[in-house]
Amino acid sequence: MADNKLYKIGITHGDINGIGYEVIIKALIDNKIMELCTPIVYGLSKAASYHRKTLDIQDFSFQFIKSTDQASPKRPSLINIFDEEVKIELGTSSKLAGQMAERALYAAGRDLKNKSIDAIVTAPVNKDNIQSDKFTFPGQTEFFEHYFGGKNKALMLMVAENLRVGFVTNHLPIQQVAGALNKELIGQKLTILNQSLKQDFGVSNPTIAVLALNPHAGDNGLLGTEEKEIIAPAIELAFQNHINAFGPFPADGFFGSGSYRKFDAVLAMYHDQGMLPFKILGTEGVNYTAGLPIVRTSPAHGTAYDIAGKNVANGQSMRNAIYLAIDILRNRERYQ
């Protein structure tokens, strides 16, 4: 397997009123991207032109194509997902923007299913305005789990150069987290994370730190019993199944002391428990959907309506998401 293989990477445009097009263009304007892959954006030609003019980017343009087989290895391509005029309202949530985001996901998803592209990188969507009769998922991770998982469950895994954080529960109200935890679910997520570290990241004998749910890891049951009754037994069972899982560690002391540096990955119990330290410690991070037969990554930021169209968004996280998709495709081929 040659590392110079040019993979076709599909990129969905996300919310047209946010910073999606800005970070896509800023990522693809780097010529090194074209040396590593053939990027194909699933979006709107007029929206791309609108954002490029708003940002006053002169030295960049897309090649507009009808299908992936027309994509050029020398220039970023865009497949138009909708031919009618679309109103762009920078910095504003609109139902139309949600519909266009959903349309791009299904178009890219179909092409990934029929192997017309090799991986998908998703620009940020608004979790509220994208909701429809067909799209009823709390996030893009859950959409890809449904669309490609079958019996396979997915793991949301945040990836930076110095830190990898997975989640037992994803986009779940905090009052529902404790009730959602059980030994089987934690064991399932540990199994996915362990396998992903091996096949997707090339870690031969991974070590995983598991965070506690309660303050001070429950203080021997004084501040909660989930550690003794659910999390510790799940870790013990995983260890018996040859997964190097350790913990449960109180999250504050674990990150505050720098203990995360001793492990290949961390498994958090809920979204903010893992996202807060990740966003502080991990620079220009990437969201990866582990555990599926396909490769999907995304920049680790949102639509950022407050800076949309102001030419201040940083394209590095989107660029890193593209790089990570390529790295995982290569690592999977080596693993096989």
N, C-alpha and C positions, 0 to 999 in steps of 0.2 A: 504494500500500500504506500503510495507516494504522497508526501506531505504537500506537494505542489498541485494536488487535485483541486480544481475550481468547483466548489459546491454552489448550487443555486440556493440562495437564502431569501425566502419570502419575508417581507416586512409589511406589517399592517399599519395603516396610518393613524389609528387611534382616534381621539376626539379632534375634529377639525378646528375647533375653537380654542384649543390649548396649544402646548408647545411641541406637539408631535411632529409636525412638518419641519419645524425649526431644528430639532435635534436630529431628525433623519437627514436633512440636507447637510447640517454641520458634520455629521458622521461620515456621510458618503463623499463629501468634498475632499476628504483625505484619500489621495491616490493609492495609499497602501491597501485600502479596503479592496480595490479592484484587482490587486495582485493576489488576493487570498480567496475571493469569492465573486460570484455574479449576483449582485443584489437586485431584487425585483420587488418594488413597492406595490402593494394593493391599495389603491386610493383613488383620488379624483384629480384629473389633469388640471382643471381650473383652480382647484384648491391649492395644488402645488405651485402653480404660477402666481396665485394671489399671495401666498406666504413668501415666495422668493422675492417678489416685488416689494412687499411690505418690509422685508428684512434688508432690502437693497443688496442682495447677493447677485453679483454680475457674472461670475465665472463658473456657473453651474446650471445644468439643465438635464431633464430626463429624456430618455428615448421612450416614446409612447408605443406600447405594443398591445396586441390582442391576446397573445398566449405566451407561455413561458418558453416555448421553443424558438421564439423570435428574439429572446434576450441576447444582448451583446456582451461579451466579456470585457469590452473596452469602455462601457458607459452604463451608468445606472438606468434601469428600466422602470416603467410604471404601467401597470395594468389598470385601465379605467373600470371602476366597479359600478358606475352610474353615469348615464349620459346627459341627464337633465341638469339645468341650472340649480346650484345649491347655494343658499345664503350662508355666508360666514360671518359670525358675530364674535370677534376675538374677546376672550375673557368671560364668555357667557355660556352657561349650560343651556342646551336646546335639545328637544326631542329629535330633531333632524340630525344633529351631530351624533346622537346615540344610534340612530338608524344606520348612518353611514359607517360608524365604527363596527356595528354588528355585521353589516354586509361585507366589510373587508375581512373579518374573522372567518366567516363561512366560505368566502371565495378562496382565501389562502388555505383554509382547512381542507377543502375539496382537492386542491392541487397537491397538498402534502399527502393526502390519502392515496391519490393516484400516482404518487412519486414523480410529479412534475417539478417539484422543488424538494430540497433535502432537509430543510429546517425552517422554522418560523421565528422571527423576532417581532414582538408586538410593542407598538408605541402605547402610551398610557390612554386608558378610557375612563369615563366617568361612570362609576358603578351604579349610579342612580338613573341617568338618562338613557343608558343602554338597555334597560329592562324592557321586555316585550313579551308577547305571547309565546315566542320561541326561545328568547334568551331570558331565562329565569335564574341565572347563576349569580352568586354574590361577588364573583370576580372572574378574571380570565383563567386563573389556575383551575377553578372548578369547571369552567367551560371545556378546557382541553382534557380534563379528566373524564368528563362525560363523552366528549366527541371521539376520543382515541383510547380511553382506558379499558372499555369492556369490563372485565373482572378486575383489572389492575387499578389500584388506588394510587393517587399522586401525592407527592410531598412538595410543598412550597419550600424552596431552598434559596436563601439569600447568599450570594457569593461575592466576596471581595478578595483582594490579594492576600490579606492577613486573617481572614475570618470567613467561616461558612456556618450559617444558622438555619436549621430546619424547624418546622412547626408541627406540633401534634394537632392543634386546631388552627384554622386559618381566620377567615372573616366571620367571627362569631361574637355576639354580644358577651361582654365580660361576665354577666350574671349566669350565662349558660355554660361557661367553660368547665367548672368543676363537675357538673352533671354529665358532661360529654366525655370526660376522661374515664378510661378503663384500661385494664392490663392488656387486653387484646389490641386495642387501638395503638397504645404506645409501642407495643411489640411490633406491630405492623409497620409503623413509621420508622422504627429503628432498623428493621430489615430492609426497607426501601433505601434508607440513608446509607447503610453499610454497603449495599450492592452498588449504589450510585457512586460512592467514593471509589470503589474498585474499578467499575467499567467506564464511568464518565470522567473521572479525575485522575485515574492511574495510580491510586494509593493502594499499595499491595496488602497492608495489614492495618486498616484504619482504626483509630481510637475515637470514641464519641463520648462527650460529656452530656449528661442529662440534667436539666434544671428542675428544681423543686417548684411546686405550685405556690406554697404558702411562705410567708416571711420566716426566715431562719429555718427553712426546710421543715416547718411544722413544730419545731422545738419538742420533739419526741411525743407529738400528739397534742400538745398544749394549744397550738395555734392552727390545728387542722390535722386530719388523719390521712389525707390523700397520699402523702409520702410513704407512710408505713403500710397502707392497705393496697395501694395501686401502683405507685411509681417504682418503689424499691423492688417489689416482686416482679414487675415487668423487666427491670434491669437484670435481675438475677436470672430470669428465664432466658433473656437474650444472651447473657454470658454463657449459659449452658449450651446455647446454640451457636457458640463460637463467634459471637459478636462482642467486640471489646467496648462494652458500654460501662460507664462509671457514673456514680452519683447516688441520690439526687443532691445537687449543689444549690445553695441559696444564690439566686441570680445576682444580687447586689455585690456580695463578696467575691463571687466567681469572676465577674467582669472587672470589679474594682481592683482586685489583686493581680490582674493580668493572667489568671489561670487558663483563660481561653487559648493562650498561645501554646499550651502543652497538648492540645487535642487537634485532630483533623477536622472535627465538626462539633457543633453544639445542637442539641435538640431542646427547643423551648416548648413550654406547655401551651402558650397562647401568643397571639399576634404581637402586641406591644411589648411583651416581656423580651422577645427576641429582636424586634425591629428597632427599639430605642437604642440599645447598645450598638446594634449593627450600623445605624445611621450616624452614630457618633464616631465609631471606630473604623468603619469600612468606607473607604473613599471610592466614589463613582461605582457603586455596587451594581450587581445584576441579580434579577429574580429568575430563577431556573425552576421549571416544573420537572422534578425528578420522578422516576418510577414508571414512566410511560415508554412505549416503543418508539415514540417520536421525540424530537428535540425542539423545545420551545424556550426561548429566553426573552427577557424584557428589561429595560432600564429600571433601576430601583427608585423611581420617582413618579409623581402623579402628573395630572394635566397642567398644573401650575397656571391656572387662569390669570393670576395676578401679574404674571410677567409675559403673557402671550403677546407676540408681535413686537416686543420691545428689544429684541436682538441681544438679550442678556442670558438666555438659557445656554447651558453647557452641554455639548454633544458627546462628552466623553463616556457617560454611562451607556448611551445608545451604541457608541463605537465598541465599548467593552462587551455589550450584549451580543453584538455580531461576532466579535473575536471568540467569545466563550462558546457560542453555537458551533463555530468551526472547530475549536479545540475538542469539544465533546464528540462531534462526528468522527474526528480522527482517533480519539481515544477509544471509542466504541469499535472501530474497525481493528485497532490493535488488539483490543481485548478479545474479540472474536477469533 
